[in-house]
Amino acid sequence: MKRSIPFGWLGLLSDTPPVHDELIYINSPRGFALCSQRSKTRSRYYLQVPLTDRVEEWTDAAFWQELKLRLDQEGRDKLITGPSD
């Protein structure tokens, strides 16, 4: 059985504190997002993106801005951004 998924995932790892100590799933009109904790000082984030998007087209600033648009107000208030690894 072959299954085609009509979207891709863009991930970012950063040396920033997590938004929350629990895994957060966001299903917004802009697309799905995920926020996870690697440690108290390291976080991993994912955005659902179109298959036509290329990682080279995404800057760290663009990633953070899109994540903020998908988070609720509490998540936006707690989000600390930084360079990706």
C-alpha positions in Angstrom: 0.0 0.0 0.0 1.4 3.3 -1.0 0.3 6.5 0.8 1.2 10.1 -0.3 1.3 12.8 2.3 0.5 16.2 0.8 2.8 18.2 3.1 6.3 18.3 4.6 7.8 19.0 8.0 10.4 21.6 8.8 12.2 21.2 12.1 14.4 23.5 14.1 16.6 22.6 17.1 17.7 25.5 19.3 19.6 26.1 22.5 16.6 27.8 24.1 14.3 26.9 27.0 11.2 25.0 25.9 7.8 26.7 25.7 6.4 24.1 28.1 7.7 21.1 30.0 5.1 19.0 28.1 4.9 18.2 24.4 2.7 20.8 22.7 0.7 20.0 19.5 -0.9 22.9 17.6 -3.5 22.4 14.9 -4.1 26.0 13.6 -5.7 27.2 10.4 -2.1 28.0 9.2 -1.0 24.3 9.7 0.2 21.9 12.4 3.1 22.7 14.7 4.9 20.8 17.4 7.0 22.1 20.4 9.1 19.6 22.3 11.6 19.7 25.1 15.1 18.1 24.6 16.3 19.5 28.0 15.7 22.5 30.1 17.9 24.5 27.8 17.3 22.8 24.4 14.2 22.7 22.3 12.9 21.1 19.1 10.1 22.6 17.0 8.4 21.5 13.8 6.1 23.2 11.3 3.9 21.6 8.7 4.9 23.2 5.4 4.0 22.7 1.7 6.0 20.1 -0.2 7.2 22.8 -2.5 9.0 24.6 0.3 12.8 24.2 0.4 14.7 24.4 3.7 17.1 26.9 2.1 14.2 29.3 1.7 13.5 29.4 5.5 15.5 31.7 7.7 15.5 31.2 11.5 13.5 34.5 11.8 10.9 33.3 9.3 10.6 29.9 11.2 10.1 31.7 14.6 7.6 34.1 13.1 5.5 31.3 11.6 5.6 29.3 14.9 4.4 32.4 16.8 1.5 32.8 14.4 0.5 29.2 15.2 0.9 29.3 19.0 -1.7 30.6 21.4 -1.0 33.7 23.4 0.4 31.8 26.3 2.8 30.0 24.0 3.9 33.2 22.3 4.5 34.8 25.7 6.8 31.9 26.8 8.6 31.4 23.5 12.3 32.3 23.5 13.9 32.4 20.1 17.5 31.9 19.1 19.7 30.5 16.3 19.1 27.0 15.0 21.6 24.2 15.3 
